[in-house]
Amino acid sequence: MRRGIVCFAMVVACSLAASARAHELHIGDAAPSLDVTKWVKGAPVDVEATKDKGVVVVEFWATWCGPCVAAIPHLTELQQRFRDKGVTFVAVTKFDEGNTLQMVEEFVAEQGDKMGFTVAFDKEGKTYDAFMKAAGQGGIPTSFVIDKSGRVAWIGHPMGSLEEVLDKVVSGGFDIRTAAVVSTIRDKMWDALRAGDHETRIRLADAWIALEPTSASPHMTKFRTFADELGKPTEALAAAKKALALAGDNAATLASYAQAFVREDDKHGFNALALDSIKRAMRLDPESMQTAIANFRVLATVGREGDAIAFAEKAIKHLGDNASDLARFARVLADPKRADRCTNLAIEAVDLAIAAEPDEPAHLSTKFKILATCKKDVKAAVAVGRYFVEKAADEEGLLNNFAWELLTDEAMKGNYDDLALAAAERCDEIDGGDNWMYVDTLALAKFETGARAEAARLQRKVIELIGDGTVPDDVRERLERFEAAK
């Protein structure tokens, strides 16, 4: 049986290699250079110059990306551990309206030593395109490991098996040829998932297991497929137990598995595995925010609300004045499905974050959303929202995102149109009316507050600003709606 699976794995790899390659950058290819606008922290890194000398980890992230921020302590720890082994971590972030150079510089300055690695700003997106787009990667955070020969050795989530990979790469025990085949298999697995071909996905996972028998990841793929797609709980349990046995002492992995296993209506014993996973994670790394969040979610989901609340209360006290973690934990607690007690704890956590960083508008945005969607206290939410607009007066990206969410989120639209208009007008004022996305938001805010002729005029301006570019269908649809309502 094993020989047949290995053969299948090799057939998959060969068949894909013989056809047109889906992406431009693959495992085993020479790594692109780092073409960035500014080195925000640390000395510039030349990938070509590191050949035969060291290993480079290129991490793509953004200031607004919660999982990216959550990975920072882990990446700092890895940089400290592997620095003497010739490994350099470079965090590259590209420009967008919510991730300007000023925002990045302020964020990095606030992080201080907690962000203990090199940081680069990629205004033109050249490095992002050369790595992320070329490799077919669409989500952040994503890490690329470049070995001493200058080849891309691994691509994946930094909270996954990055540490294990680096151990092998620096010791010379990493098999890049096998990694390339596994990467091919994973691409085929995504194709199978998109096509709804779950049986093929299972066969591909088995091929992956044959090539990397000590990897937990393909077993987790089998668990998710059996449990969520094929309705085969017995097979799902077997795959989950195997994944847990192979997860080792990686707290982040165990915490993520716990959240994958847990079910509100558990009929097959998955929750016992979730509780076992999170207990192991908490023993290994009780200080991790990721582990704490997973622990709360698991306890609350399995019906142990009292334990979940008690844990949350202790966690909030333990966080002290760590504003970013307090705000992140507040967002987790602020689940509309949770009891009101959880919402009150969320307010307590975000208030502590605001006290620690009174000039950070993002915390006010978090509090607004808790009041609006969980408390459903429109009056209190409007008061906080107005304060947010005042605090974010010079941050057009934050203002635009805030206004757009108020206008389009099903839980809020219709209740905060005047607030959305205030945020959109301030955003347009800062920008000078040149960004079509901001004008698009302002047009919708005008329409929802009754200024329909003005909305139509602004929407026509949106199309003019787009110019020769492709006008999105929803932009045209809004113009038709605004014109018809004049």
C-alpha angles and dihedrals in degrees: 000000000000092000091053092051092050090050090050090052092053092046090054091052095046095047092053093045090052092054129061110294113249093215137029099228122053140167107284095029122121109269118246121243123260104253102180136160099226139002100228096184131012132008121310115271122220110198092198091052092053094061112125088004110069152339125264126206112199111199122192115207146139135218092241094051110102096198089048092054090045090055095054097088090048092050091047090052091049092048090053092047097047101033094096089049092061100261120142122192117209119187109203121192126181129215124267132148091269094042109050125161090256091052091049094048092048091047093049091047091052091049092053113166091357086076096055102172142068118291127199133186117220104196097170094041092234095135092041090054093045092053112019102033093037091052093046093245116151106172138062143257094051127157129206118198114207113196128214091272090059095250128132103253102174142007122194152101113314092227091055126069097324093117092050091048093050091051089057096040095052092044093049093243098113115113104213093182092058089044089055091052091047089051089054091050091050090052089052090048091056089050089052091049092051089048093049090239097143097163090059089048089057092049090050090050089053089051089052091049090052091055096041107024093172095054116107095196100081090049089055089051088054091048093053093045095047094042102040106025110025101032094228105139096173092056090042092055092049091051092047093051091050091050091051092049090054098041092085118184099330103129094190091053093047091049092052091047091051090057091047093052100045120100132183090217104035115182100156108049098263092131093061088059091046091054092046091050095050093045089056091047092050092050091050099044115007092163096061116109090209091055092046092052091048091049092053093047094048094048092047094046096050090053100259092126094154092055090044092052093045090051092048092051091053092045093053091051091047092053091063109177097345093132100185094051092043091053092046092050089047090058090052093049091048097079111142088219092060125089120272088254089067090051091052089052089050090054090048092051096047092045088056089050090051091049090051094046107021094169096053107103093193090072090054089051089053092050091048092054093048091052093044102044105025106027092029088210102151096180094052092042092053091051092053091042092055090050089050091054089051094049094044092047094128099035105087095178093057092045093050094048091047093050094045093051091050090052099044110026109103091219093056113020115115094025101071106032095128090051090048090051092052091051093045093048092050090048092050090047092054093045096045094231096286101114110083093204092056092047089049090056092047091051091054091047090051091049094050092049093052103262093121100158090050090048091055092048091051092047090054087052089054090059091046090052092050086055113165092002124101111277110223115241093238091056091056091044091054091051091052090049093048093047092049092051098050 
